[in-house]
Amino acid sequence: MKHTTAVLIAGAAVSAAVATVGIVRIRQEKRHHGDRIEIAAARVQMEWLNQMATDQDLAKLWAPEDMSAEEYMGLMLANRQLCAFGLRDRLGLVSEEQRDLYASGLMKNKVVRAYWDRFGGLRTEEAAAAKDERAVSFTALLGRAARDYPAAV
């Protein structure tokens, strides 16, 4: 093999390796950007839920007509717990075993169950309408945990 051919082959190999590293880096940066967006959106939602759960006047404005502000405030605290769990799940911080454990643990709380009974269908519809497979999977998990609650006790 000629020296120039060997140099060209080596150069091509180095270029391919650099391109591969670049592609991996771009994909990684895209994922991290997505994670940052998820966290920022969750922060806004959690702040809203905190306000709903602690400000009775605000809760009165947003509570369904057939629900007291106090009851709505409790349900928003439950929603906050579910949202925090959902964020951890979306970021990949929860294993499959933990998902089941946490979901069934949350459903042991009567306020969380009351929230799910009232708004679980809406969350399921939202996930389906968004065509978000992760959200669909998460709401299905919560739905199963709610249905299995009496057996889990």
Summary of the structure (lengths in Angstrom):
residues: 153
radius of gyration: 23.3
end to end distance: 74.2
largest distance: 85.3
contacts: 395
relative contact order: 0.08
helix: 87%
strand: 0%
